[in-house]
Structure formats: C-alpha cells, structure tokens
Amino acid sequence: MSTRLDHRNPLVFDTHELGRRPGALQRISRTVDAPADLGVAGVVGVPEGAPVEIELRLESVMEGVLVTGTARASAEGECVRC
C-alpha cells in the first residue's frame, strides 16, 4: 500500500504555502465531486459525483498543521432496521 498523496486529487490540500511559521493561516473554499466511497457501503452515503462543499482553515502550529472546517453534501440511504 502506497502512502504517497496524489496532489491531483481534489481532496488533497497543499500546505507548503504555510511554511514553518506558527500562526500562518490559509483559508480554502472549494466544491469537489464526491468520490465513490464517501459513506457506509449499502447503508448511507453521498452519491458519486455529487457536489461536496468544503470550507477549511489551515493553521501552521509548532507540531505541524491544524486543519478545522466543514464539508456539506446531500447523503442518501435507507433505514437498516426496516
């Protein structure tokens, strides 16, 4: 299994611009297409290709990069108890 990130993937965010200065901040707003596996297989999930709105705050800290934010998308599913 490879641990290298694919920088072409819209869900991979470049933190290089933050540098190593604690307190440096970057805000990212982006809408991406949902990948095929966003959810719990056979129960609930976001349909592949549906829009996912992402709002992130990337902050350089002593230990690395702190990422906080939200992702919004419409999920579909069925009750698993029925």
PDB file with one MODEL, atoms N, CA, C and O in Angstrom:
MODEL        1
ATOM      1  N   MET A   1       0.843  -1.182   0.000  1.00  0.00           N
ATOM      2  CA  MET A   1       0.000   0.000   0.000  1.00  0.00           C
ATOM      3  C   MET A   1       0.890   1.248   0.000  1.00  0.00           C
ATOM      4  O   MET A   1       1.806   1.363   0.814  1.00  0.00           O
ATOM      5  N   SER A   2       0.619   2.162  -0.900  1.00  0.00           N
ATOM      6  CA  SER A   2       1.414   3.380  -1.025  1.00  0.00           C
ATOM      7  C   SER A   2       0.929   4.443  -0.036  1.00  0.00           C
ATOM      8  O   SER A   2      -0.272   4.573   0.200  1.00  0.00           O
ATOM      9  N   THR A   3       1.860   5.199   0.537  1.00  0.00           N
ATOM     10  CA  THR A   3       1.495   6.283   1.454  1.00  0.00           C
ATOM     11  C   THR A   3       1.671   7.639   0.791  1.00  0.00           C
ATOM     12  O   THR A   3       1.466   8.669   1.433  1.00  0.00           O
ATOM     13  N   ARG A   4       2.046   7.657  -0.476  1.00  0.00           N
ATOM     14  CA  ARG A   4       2.223   8.917  -1.199  1.00  0.00           C
ATOM     15  C   ARG A   4       0.853   9.511  -1.540  1.00  0.00           C
ATOM     16  O   ARG A   4      -0.073   8.790  -1.912  1.00  0.00           O
ATOM     17  N   LEU A   5       0.743  10.825  -1.407  1.00  0.00           N
ATOM     18  CA  LEU A   5      -0.504  11.506  -1.732  1.00  0.00           C
ATOM     19  C   LEU A   5      -0.523  11.894  -3.201  1.00  0.00           C
ATOM     20  O   LEU A   5       0.503  12.268  -3.769  1.00  0.00           O
ATOM     21  N   ASP A   6      -1.688  11.803  -3.806  1.00  0.00           N
ATOM     22  CA  ASP A   6      -1.864  12.220  -5.193  1.00  0.00           C
ATOM     23  C   ASP A   6      -2.314  13.677  -5.181  1.00  0.00           C
ATOM     24  O   ASP A   6      -3.468  13.966  -4.864  1.00  0.00           O
ATOM     25  N   HIS A   7      -1.423  14.586  -5.520  1.00  0.00           N
ATOM     26  CA  HIS A   7      -1.731  16.012  -5.461  1.00  0.00           C
ATOM     27  C   HIS A   7      -2.743  16.444  -6.506  1.00  0.00           C
ATOM     28  O   HIS A   7      -3.208  17.584  -6.477  1.00  0.00           O
ATOM     29  N   ARG A   8      -3.092  15.568  -7.420  1.00  0.00           N
ATOM     30  CA  ARG A   8      -4.151  15.867  -8.390  1.00  0.00           C
ATOM     31  C   ARG A   8      -5.529  15.615  -7.797  1.00  0.00           C
ATOM     32  O   ARG A   8      -6.527  16.085  -8.343  1.00  0.00           O
ATOM     33  N   ASN A   9      -5.604  14.882  -6.689  1.00  0.00           N
ATOM     34  CA  ASN A   9      -6.861  14.581  -6.019  1.00  0.00           C
ATOM     35  C   ASN A   9      -7.409  15.868  -5.406  1.00  0.00           C
ATOM     36  O   ASN A   9      -6.692  16.530  -4.655  1.00  0.00           O
ATOM     37  N   PRO A  10      -8.659  16.247  -5.702  1.00  0.00           N
ATOM     38  CA  PRO A  10      -9.209  17.494  -5.161  1.00  0.00           C
ATOM     39  C   PRO A  10      -9.403  17.481  -3.646  1.00  0.00           C
ATOM     40  O   PRO A  10      -9.680  18.524  -3.054  1.00  0.00           O
ATOM     41  N   LEU A  11      -9.261  16.318  -3.012  1.00  0.00           N
ATOM     42  CA  LEU A  11      -9.385  16.235  -1.556  1.00  0.00           C
ATOM     43  C   LEU A  11      -8.027  16.249  -0.868  1.00  0.00           C
ATOM     44  O   LEU A  11      -7.952  16.040   0.342  1.00  0.00           O
ATOM     45  N   VAL A  12      -6.958  16.491  -1.611  1.00  0.00           N
ATOM     46  CA  VAL A  12      -5.611  16.646  -1.054  1.00  0.00           C
ATOM     47  C   VAL A  12      -5.274  18.132  -1.128  1.00  0.00           C
ATOM     48  O   VAL A  12      -5.378  18.746  -2.190  1.00  0.00           O
ATOM     49  N   PHE A  13      -4.870  18.708   0.005  1.00  0.00           N
ATOM     50  CA  PHE A  13      -4.616  20.146   0.089  1.00  0.00           C
ATOM     51  C   PHE A  13      -3.143  20.403   0.349  1.00  0.00           C
ATOM     52  O   PHE A  13      -2.541  19.787   1.229  1.00  0.00           O
ATOM     53  N   ASP A  14      -2.565  21.316  -0.419  1.00  0.00           N
ATOM     54  CA  ASP A  14      -1.154  21.652  -0.309  1.00  0.00           C
ATOM     55  C   ASP A  14      -0.948  22.610   0.864  1.00  0.00           C
ATOM     56  O   ASP A  14      -1.536  23.691   0.898  1.00  0.00           O
ATOM     57  N   THR A  15      -0.119  22.214   1.817  1.00  0.00           N
ATOM     58  CA  THR A  15       0.165  23.060   2.987  1.00  0.00           C
ATOM     59  C   THR A  15       1.528  23.735   2.872  1.00  0.00           C
ATOM     60  O   THR A  15       1.961  24.417   3.801  1.00  0.00           O
ATOM     61  N   HIS A  16       2.200  23.552   1.751  1.00  0.00           N
ATOM     62  CA  HIS A  16       3.551  24.090   1.561  1.00  0.00           C
ATOM     63  C   HIS A  16       3.582  25.617   1.722  1.00  0.00           C
ATOM     64  O   HIS A  16       4.546  26.160   2.263  1.00  0.00           O
ATOM     65  N   GLU A  17       2.532  26.314   1.255  1.00  0.00           N
ATOM     66  CA  GLU A  17       2.496  27.781   1.326  1.00  0.00           C
ATOM     67  C   GLU A  17       2.511  28.302   2.766  1.00  0.00           C
ATOM     68  O   GLU A  17       2.906  29.443   3.005  1.00  0.00           O
ATOM     69  N   LEU A  18       2.088  27.483   3.718  1.00  0.00           N
ATOM     70  CA  LEU A  18       2.083  27.918   5.119  1.00  0.00           C
ATOM     71  C   LEU A  18       3.494  28.057   5.674  1.00  0.00           C
ATOM     72  O   LEU A  18       3.733  28.831   6.602  1.00  0.00           O
ATOM     73  N   GLY A  19       4.410  27.316   5.110  1.00  0.00           N
ATOM     74  CA  GLY A  19       5.773  27.341   5.624  1.00  0.00           C
ATOM     75  C   GLY A  19       5.834  26.755   7.026  1.00  0.00           C
ATOM     76  O   GLY A  19       4.964  25.977   7.416  1.00  0.00           O
ATOM     77  N   ARG A  20       6.840  27.119   7.769  1.00  0.00           N
ATOM     78  CA  ARG A  20       7.011  26.610   9.140  1.00  0.00           C
ATOM     79  C   ARG A  20       6.875  27.730  10.155  1.00  0.00           C
ATOM     80  O   ARG A  20       7.463  27.669  11.234  1.00  0.00           O
ATOM     81  N   ARG A  21       6.105  28.750   9.817  1.00  0.00           N
ATOM     82  CA  ARG A  21       5.893  29.878  10.723  1.00  0.00           C
ATOM     83  C   ARG A  21       4.616  29.649  11.530  1.00  0.00           C
ATOM     84  O   ARG A  21       3.524  29.808  10.983  1.00  0.00           O
ATOM     85  N   PRO A  22       4.711  29.282  12.803  1.00  0.00           N
ATOM     86  CA  PRO A  22       3.490  29.106  13.605  1.00  0.00           C
ATOM     87  C   PRO A  22       2.641  30.368  13.541  1.00  0.00           C
ATOM     88  O   PRO A  22       3.144  31.485  13.659  1.00  0.00           O
ATOM     89  N   GLY A  23       1.355  30.163  13.353  1.00  0.00           N
ATOM     90  CA  GLY A  23       0.417  31.273  13.254  1.00  0.00           C
ATOM     91  C   GLY A  23       0.041  31.613  11.823  1.00  0.00           C
ATOM     92  O   GLY A  23      -0.948  32.311  11.601  1.00  0.00           O
ATOM     93  N   ALA A  24       0.806  31.136  10.843  1.00  0.00           N
ATOM     94  CA  ALA A  24       0.454  31.375   9.438  1.00  0.00           C
ATOM     95  C   ALA A  24      -0.883  30.693   9.165  1.00  0.00           C
ATOM     96  O   ALA A  24      -1.130  29.589   9.647  1.00  0.00           O
ATOM     97  N   LEU A  25      -1.739  31.349   8.394  1.00  0.00           N
ATOM     98  CA  LEU A  25      -3.108  30.885   8.202  1.00  0.00           C
ATOM     99  C   LEU A  25      -3.472  30.891   6.725  1.00  0.00           C
ATOM    100  O   LEU A  25      -3.071  31.781   5.976  1.00  0.00           O
ATOM    101  N   GLN A  26      -4.240  29.883   6.319  1.00  0.00           N
ATOM    102  CA  GLN A  26      -4.742  29.813   4.953  1.00  0.00           C
ATOM    103  C   GLN A  26      -6.181  29.320   5.023  1.00  0.00           C
ATOM    104  O   GLN A  26      -6.480  28.354   5.726  1.00  0.00           O
ATOM    105  N   ARG A  27      -7.071  29.984   4.293  1.00  0.00           N
ATOM    106  CA  ARG A  27      -8.474  29.551   4.210  1.00  0.00           C
ATOM    107  C   ARG A  27      -8.726  29.009   2.812  1.00  0.00           C
ATOM    108  O   ARG A  27      -8.276  29.578   1.817  1.00  0.00           O
ATOM    109  N   ILE A  28      -9.453  27.898   2.753  1.00  0.00           N
ATOM    110  CA  ILE A  28      -9.743  27.253   1.475  1.00  0.00           C
ATOM    111  C   ILE A  28     -11.242  27.009   1.385  1.00  0.00           C
ATOM    112  O   ILE A  28     -11.841  26.450   2.303  1.00  0.00           O
ATOM    113  N   SER A  29     -11.843  27.428   0.280  1.00  0.00           N
ATOM    114  CA  SER A  29     -13.238  27.120  -0.045  1.00  0.00           C
ATOM    115  C   SER A  29     -13.231  26.450  -1.401  1.00  0.00           C
ATOM    116  O   SER A  29     -12.657  26.965  -2.360  1.00  0.00           O
ATOM    117  N   ARG A  30     -13.870  25.304  -1.472  1.00  0.00           N
ATOM    118  CA  ARG A  30     -13.829  24.558  -2.726  1.00  0.00           C
ATOM    119  C   ARG A  30     -15.037  23.629  -2.785  1.00  0.00           C
ATOM    120  O   ARG A  30     -15.496  23.122  -1.762  1.00  0.00           O
ATOM    121  N   THR A  31     -15.539  23.416  -3.984  1.00  0.00           N
ATOM    122  CA  THR A  31     -16.581  22.422  -4.216  1.00  0.00           C
ATOM    123  C   THR A  31     -15.971  21.340  -5.093  1.00  0.00           C
ATOM    124  O   THR A  31     -15.424  21.622  -6.159  1.00  0.00           O
ATOM    125  N   VAL A  32     -16.071  20.094  -4.629  1.00  0.00           N
ATOM    126  CA  VAL A  32     -15.491  18.963  -5.355  1.00  0.00           C
ATOM    127  C   VAL A  32     -16.568  17.912  -5.593  1.00  0.00           C
ATOM    128  O   VAL A  32     -17.605  17.911  -4.929  1.00  0.00           O
ATOM    129  N   ASP A  33     -16.317  17.020  -6.544  1.00  0.00           N
ATOM    130  CA  ASP A  33     -17.214  15.893  -6.784  1.00  0.00           C
ATOM    131  C   ASP A  33     -16.936  14.808  -5.754  1.00  0.00           C
ATOM    132  O   ASP A  33     -15.780  14.496  -5.470  1.00  0.00           O
ATOM    133  N   ALA A  34     -17.989  14.240  -5.199  1.00  0.00           N
ATOM    134  CA  ALA A  34     -17.836  13.179  -4.199  1.00  0.00           C
ATOM    135  C   ALA A  34     -17.180  11.945  -4.819  1.00  0.00           C
ATOM    136  O   ALA A  34     -17.522  11.546  -5.932  1.00  0.00           O
ATOM    137  N   PRO A  35     -16.235  11.345  -4.091  1.00  0.00           N
ATOM    138  CA  PRO A  35     -15.645  10.090  -4.573  1.00  0.00           C
ATOM    139  C   PRO A  35     -16.655   8.954  -4.421  1.00  0.00           C
ATOM    140  O   PRO A  35     -17.700   9.123  -3.794  1.00  0.00           O
ATOM    141  N   ALA A  36     -16.338   7.816  -4.989  1.00  0.00           N
ATOM    142  CA  ALA A  36     -17.256   6.670  -4.985  1.00  0.00           C
ATOM    143  C   ALA A  36     -17.494   6.095  -3.594  1.00  0.00           C
ATOM    144  O   ALA A  36     -18.540   5.490  -3.361  1.00  0.00           O
ATOM    145  N   ASP A  37     -16.567   6.262  -2.671  1.00  0.00           N
ATOM    146  CA  ASP A  37     -16.653   5.570  -1.379  1.00  0.00           C
ATOM    147  C   ASP A  37     -16.946   6.509  -0.207  1.00  0.00           C
ATOM    148  O   ASP A  37     -16.471   6.257   0.900  1.00  0.00           O
ATOM    149  N   LEU A  38     -17.707   7.575  -0.414  1.00  0.00           N
ATOM    150  CA  LEU A  38     -17.991   8.521   0.664  1.00  0.00           C
ATOM    151  C   LEU A  38     -19.278   8.115   1.384  1.00  0.00           C
ATOM    152  O   LEU A  38     -20.370   8.548   1.016  1.00  0.00           O
ATOM    153  N   GLY A  39     -19.137   7.290   2.399  1.00  0.00           N
ATOM    154  CA  GLY A  39     -20.289   6.819   3.151  1.00  0.00           C
ATOM    155  C   GLY A  39     -20.040   5.438   3.720  1.00  0.00           C
ATOM    156  O   GLY A  39     -18.904   4.966   3.768  1.00  0.00           O
ATOM    157  N   VAL A  40     -21.113   4.797   4.150  1.00  0.00           N
ATOM    158  CA  VAL A  40     -21.067   3.437   4.686  1.00  0.00           C
ATOM    159  C   VAL A  40     -21.727   2.539   3.647  1.00  0.00           C
ATOM    160  O   VAL A  40     -22.922   2.665   3.381  1.00  0.00           O
ATOM    161  N   ALA A  41     -20.955   1.643   3.066  1.00  0.00           N
ATOM    162  CA  ALA A  41     -21.424   0.803   1.957  1.00  0.00           C
ATOM    163  C   ALA A  41     -22.767   0.139   2.257  1.00  0.00           C
ATOM    164  O   ALA A  41     -22.929  -0.532   3.276  1.00  0.00           O
ATOM    165  N   GLY A  42     -23.720   0.337   1.358  1.00  0.00           N
ATOM    166  CA  GLY A  42     -25.015  -0.308   1.463  1.00  0.00           C
ATOM    167  C   GLY A  42     -25.956   0.313   2.477  1.00  0.00           C
ATOM    168  O   GLY A  42     -27.088  -0.152   2.616  1.00  0.00           O
ATOM    169  N   VAL A  43     -25.526   1.360   3.200  1.00  0.00           N
ATOM    170  CA  VAL A  43     -26.377   1.954   4.228  1.00  0.00           C
ATOM    171  C   VAL A  43     -26.686   3.413   3.890  1.00  0.00           C
ATOM    172  O   VAL A  43     -27.833   3.759   3.606  1.00  0.00           O
ATOM    173  N   VAL A  44     -25.673   4.253   3.923  1.00  0.00           N
ATOM    174  CA  VAL A  44     -25.867   5.678   3.640  1.00  0.00           C
ATOM    175  C   VAL A  44     -24.583   6.240   3.045  1.00  0.00           C
ATOM    176  O   VAL A  44     -23.479   5.823   3.395  1.00  0.00           O
ATOM    177  N   GLY A  45     -24.754   7.189   2.146  1.00  0.00           N
ATOM    178  CA  GLY A  45     -23.572   7.794   1.545  1.00  0.00           C
ATOM    179  C   GLY A  45     -23.923   8.915   0.601  1.00  0.00           C
ATOM    180  O   GLY A  45     -25.091   9.139   0.283  1.00  0.00           O
ATOM    181  N   VAL A  46     -22.910   9.611   0.160  1.00  0.00           N
ATOM    182  CA  VAL A  46     -23.064  10.677  -0.819  1.00  0.00           C
ATOM    183  C   VAL A  46     -22.857  10.037  -2.190  1.00  0.00           C
ATOM    184  O   VAL A  46     -21.840   9.382  -2.415  1.00  0.00           O
ATOM    185  N   PRO A  47     -23.807  10.218  -3.108  1.00  0.00           N
ATOM    186  CA  PRO A  47     -23.653   9.608  -4.429  1.00  0.00           C
ATOM    187  C   PRO A  47     -22.381  10.089  -5.129  1.00  0.00           C
ATOM    188  O   PRO A  47     -22.015  11.261  -5.036  1.00  0.00           O
ATOM    189  N   GLU A  48     -21.717   9.176  -5.826  1.00  0.00           N
ATOM    190  CA  GLU A  48     -20.504   9.520  -6.548  1.00  0.00           C
ATOM    191  C   GLU A  48     -20.782  10.664  -7.528  1.00  0.00           C
ATOM    192  O   GLU A  48     -21.756  10.626  -8.280  1.00  0.00           O
ATOM    193  N   GLY A  49     -19.919  11.673  -7.511  1.00  0.00           N
ATOM    194  CA  GLY A  49     -20.049  12.810  -8.409  1.00  0.00           C
ATOM    195  C   GLY A  49     -20.911  13.943  -7.881  1.00  0.00           C
ATOM    196  O   GLY A  49     -20.948  15.019  -8.479  1.00  0.00           O
ATOM    197  N   ALA A  50     -21.615  13.719  -6.755  1.00  0.00           N
ATOM    198  CA  ALA A  50     -22.439  14.785  -6.172  1.00  0.00           C
ATOM    199  C   ALA A  50     -21.524  15.870  -5.604  1.00  0.00           C
ATOM    200  O   ALA A  50     -20.406  15.570  -5.184  1.00  0.00           O
ATOM    201  N   PRO A  51     -21.981  17.125  -5.586  1.00  0.00           N
ATOM    202  CA  PRO A  51     -21.122  18.196  -5.070  1.00  0.00           C
ATOM    203  C   PRO A  51     -20.919  18.115  -3.551  1.00  0.00           C
ATOM    204  O   PRO A  51     -21.853  17.850  -2.794  1.00  0.00           O
ATOM    205  N   VAL A  52     -19.683  18.349  -3.138  1.00  0.00           N
ATOM    206  CA  VAL A  52     -19.329  18.428  -1.722  1.00  0.00           C
ATOM    207  C   VAL A  52     -18.683  19.800  -1.525  1.00  0.00           C
ATOM    208  O   VAL A  52     -17.639  20.090  -2.109  1.00  0.00           O
ATOM    209  N   GLU A  53     -19.307  20.638  -0.700  1.00  0.00           N
ATOM    210  CA  GLU A  53     -18.783  21.975  -0.426  1.00  0.00           C
ATOM    211  C   GLU A  53     -17.850  21.901   0.775  1.00  0.00           C
ATOM    212  O   GLU A  53     -18.246  21.443   1.847  1.00  0.00           O
ATOM    213  N   ILE A  54     -16.615  22.350   0.597  1.00  0.00           N
ATOM    214  CA  ILE A  54     -15.595  22.263   1.642  1.00  0.00           C
ATOM    215  C   ILE A  54     -15.132  23.658   2.027  1.00  0.00           C
ATOM    216  O   ILE A  54     -14.783  24.464   1.164  1.00  0.00           O
ATOM    217  N   GLU A  55     -15.130  23.942   3.328  1.00  0.00           N
ATOM    218  CA  GLU A  55     -14.614  25.197   3.887  1.00  0.00           C
ATOM    219  C   GLU A  55     -13.576  24.809   4.930  1.00  0.00           C
ATOM    220  O   GLU A  55     -13.918  24.185   5.935  1.00  0.00           O
ATOM    221  N   LEU A  56     -12.308  25.168   4.710  1.00  0.00           N
ATOM    222  CA  LEU A  56     -11.239  24.772   5.622  1.00  0.00           C
ATOM    223  C   LEU A  56     -10.434  25.964   6.106  1.00  0.00           C
ATOM    224  O   LEU A  56     -10.330  26.990   5.434  1.00  0.00           O
ATOM    225  N   ARG A  57      -9.871  25.796   7.289  1.00  0.00           N
ATOM    226  CA  ARG A  57      -8.931  26.750   7.875  1.00  0.00           C
ATOM    227  C   ARG A  57      -7.683  25.949   8.216  1.00  0.00           C
ATOM    228  O   ARG A  57      -7.721  25.073   9.081  1.00  0.00           O
ATOM    229  N   LEU A  58      -6.573  26.246   7.538  1.00  0.00           N
ATOM    230  CA  LEU A  58      -5.301  25.574   7.780  1.00  0.00           C
ATOM    231  C   LEU A  58      -4.404  26.538   8.531  1.00  0.00           C
ATOM    232  O   LEU A  58      -4.159  27.654   8.073  1.00  0.00           O
ATOM    233  N   GLU A  59      -3.915  26.109   9.684  1.00  0.00           N
ATOM    234  CA  GLU A  59      -3.058  26.966  10.502  1.00  0.00           C
ATOM    235  C   GLU A  59      -1.775  26.229  10.866  1.00  0.00           C
ATOM    236  O   GLU A  59      -1.803  25.097  11.348  1.00  0.00           O
ATOM    237  N   SER A  60      -0.655  26.895  10.626  1.00  0.00           N
ATOM    238  CA  SER A  60       0.642  26.333  10.986  1.00  0.00           C
ATOM    239  C   SER A  60       0.806  26.437  12.501  1.00  0.00           C
ATOM    240  O   SER A  60       0.635  27.511  13.078  1.00  0.00           O
ATOM    241  N   VAL A  61       1.142  25.305  13.145  1.00  0.00           N
ATOM    242  CA  VAL A  61       1.396  25.265  14.583  1.00  0.00           C
ATOM    243  C   VAL A  61       2.742  24.575  14.799  1.00  0.00           C
ATOM    244  O   VAL A  61       3.311  24.015  13.863  1.00  0.00           O
ATOM    245  N   MET A  62       3.243  24.615  16.014  1.00  0.00           N
ATOM    246  CA  MET A  62       4.555  24.027  16.301  1.00  0.00           C
ATOM    247  C   MET A  62       4.637  22.547  15.886  1.00  0.00           C
ATOM    248  O   MET A  62       5.685  22.088  15.430  1.00  0.00           O
ATOM    249  N   GLU A  63       3.541  21.813  16.042  1.00  0.00           N
ATOM    250  CA  GLU A  63       3.540  20.376  15.763  1.00  0.00           C
ATOM    251  C   GLU A  63       3.276  20.040  14.310  1.00  0.00           C
ATOM    252  O   GLU A  63       3.417  18.880  13.922  1.00  0.00           O
ATOM    253  N   GLY A  64       2.896  21.015  13.490  1.00  0.00           N
ATOM    254  CA  GLY A  64       2.575  20.732  12.087  1.00  0.00           C
ATOM    255  C   GLY A  64       1.514  21.684  11.576  1.00  0.00           C
ATOM    256  O   GLY A  64       1.691  22.901  11.635  1.00  0.00           O
ATOM    257  N   VAL A  65       0.399  21.138  11.070  1.00  0.00           N
ATOM    258  CA  VAL A  65      -0.695  21.949  10.535  1.00  0.00           C
ATOM    259  C   VAL A  65      -1.996  21.507  11.200  1.00  0.00           C
ATOM    260  O   VAL A  65      -2.335  20.324  11.209  1.00  0.00           O
ATOM    261  N   LEU A  66      -2.715  22.478  11.754  1.00  0.00           N
ATOM    262  CA  LEU A  66      -4.027  22.233  12.346  1.00  0.00           C
ATOM    263  C   LEU A  66      -5.071  22.563  11.290  1.00  0.00           C
ATOM    264  O   LEU A  66      -5.083  23.669  10.749  1.00  0.00           O
ATOM    265  N   VAL A  67      -5.950  21.605  10.994  1.00  0.00           N
ATOM    266  CA  VAL A  67      -6.990  21.810   9.997  1.00  0.00           C
ATOM    267  C   VAL A  67      -8.341  21.715  10.679  1.00  0.00           C
ATOM    268  O   VAL A  67      -8.642  20.726  11.347  1.00  0.00           O
ATOM    269  N   THR A  68      -9.157  22.750  10.509  1.00  0.00           N
ATOM    270  CA  THR A  68     -10.529  22.735  11.000  1.00  0.00           C
ATOM    271  C   THR A  68     -11.429  23.156   9.849  1.00  0.00           C
ATOM    272  O   THR A  68     -10.993  23.876   8.951  1.00  0.00           O
ATOM    273  N   GLY A  69     -12.665  22.717   9.868  1.00  0.00           N
ATOM    274  CA  GLY A  69     -13.555  23.120   8.792  1.00  0.00           C
ATOM    275  C   GLY A  69     -14.812  22.300   8.731  1.00  0.00           C
ATOM    276  O   GLY A  69     -15.128  21.523   9.633  1.00  0.00           O
ATOM    277  N   THR A  70     -15.526  22.496   7.632  1.00  0.00           N
ATOM    278  CA  THR A  70     -16.785  21.788   7.418  1.00  0.00           C
ATOM    279  C   THR A  70     -16.841  21.264   5.989  1.00  0.00           C
ATOM    280  O   THR A  70     -16.190  21.788   5.084  1.00  0.00           O
ATOM    281  N   ALA A  71     -17.629  20.227   5.818  1.00  0.00           N
ATOM    282  CA  ALA A  71     -17.942  19.693   4.491  1.00  0.00           C
ATOM    283  C   ALA A  71     -19.448  19.481   4.454  1.00  0.00           C
ATOM    284  O   ALA A  71     -20.030  18.914   5.379  1.00  0.00           O
ATOM    285  N   ARG A  72     -20.074  19.944   3.371  1.00  0.00           N
ATOM    286  CA  ARG A  72     -21.526  19.807   3.230  1.00  0.00           C
ATOM    287  C   ARG A  72     -21.837  19.048   1.949  1.00  0.00           C
ATOM    288  O   ARG A  72     -21.288  19.327   0.884  1.00  0.00           O
ATOM    289  N   ALA A  73     -22.744  18.071   2.091  1.00  0.00           N
ATOM    290  CA  ALA A  73     -23.181  17.287   0.931  1.00  0.00           C
ATOM    291  C   ALA A  73     -24.514  16.642   1.279  1.00  0.00           C
ATOM    292  O   ALA A  73     -24.860  16.509   2.453  1.00  0.00           O
ATOM    293  N   SER A  74     -25.250  16.249   0.270  1.00  0.00           N
ATOM    294  CA  SER A  74     -26.525  15.536   0.474  1.00  0.00           C
ATOM    295  C   SER A  74     -26.260  14.045   0.424  1.00  0.00           C
ATOM    296  O   SER A  74     -25.699  13.531  -0.543  1.00  0.00           O
ATOM    297  N   ALA A  75     -26.669  13.360   1.476  1.00  0.00           N
ATOM    298  CA  ALA A  75     -26.475  11.904   1.553  1.00  0.00           C
ATOM    299  C   ALA A  75     -27.802  11.201   1.247  1.00  0.00           C
ATOM    300  O   ALA A  75     -28.882  11.758   1.441  1.00  0.00           O
ATOM    301  N   GLU A  76     -27.686   9.982   0.772  1.00  0.00           N
ATOM    302  CA  GLU A  76     -28.835   9.133   0.509  1.00  0.00           C
ATOM    303  C   GLU A  76     -28.650   7.818   1.249  1.00  0.00           C
ATOM    304  O   GLU A  76     -27.528   7.338   1.409  1.00  0.00           O
ATOM    305  N   GLY A  77     -29.760   7.236   1.702  1.00  0.00           N
ATOM    306  CA  GLY A  77     -29.645   5.959   2.382  1.00  0.00           C
ATOM    307  C   GLY A  77     -30.986   5.398   2.777  1.00  0.00           C
ATOM    308  O   GLY A  77     -32.030   6.009   2.550  1.00  0.00           O
ATOM    309  N   GLU A  78     -30.940   4.223   3.372  1.00  0.00           N
ATOM    310  CA  GLU A  78     -32.133   3.545   3.831  1.00  0.00           C
ATOM    311  C   GLU A  78     -31.957   3.145   5.290  1.00  0.00           C
ATOM    312  O   GLU A  78     -30.840   2.910   5.750  1.00  0.00           O
ATOM    313  N   CYS A  79     -33.045   3.072   5.994  1.00  0.00           N
ATOM    314  CA  CYS A  79     -33.020   2.624   7.384  1.00  0.00           C
ATOM    315  C   CYS A  79     -32.577   1.159   7.424  1.00  0.00           C
ATOM    316  O   CYS A  79     -33.158   0.316   6.742  1.00  0.00           O
ATOM    317  N   VAL A  80     -31.557   0.860   8.216  1.00  0.00           N
ATOM    318  CA  VAL A  80     -31.063  -0.509   8.266  1.00  0.00           C
ATOM    319  C   VAL A  80     -31.874  -1.377   9.234  1.00  0.00           C
ATOM    320  O   VAL A  80     -31.660  -2.587   9.301  1.00  0.00           O
ATOM    321  N   ARG A  81     -32.793  -0.777   9.979  1.00  0.00           N
ATOM    322  CA  ARG A  81     -33.611  -1.552  10.913  1.00  0.00           C
ATOM    323  C   ARG A  81     -34.913  -2.006  10.274  1.00  0.00           C
ATOM    324  O   ARG A  81     -35.593  -2.876  10.817  1.00  0.00           O
ATOM    325  N   CYS A  82     -35.273  -1.432   9.130  1.00  0.00           N
ATOM    326  CA  CYS A  82     -36.556  -1.759   8.496  1.00  0.00           C
ATOM    327  C   CYS A  82     -36.486  -3.065   7.719  1.00  0.00           C
ATOM    328  O   CYS A  82     -37.480  -3.485   7.126  1.00  0.00           O
TER     329      CYS A  82
ENDMDL
END
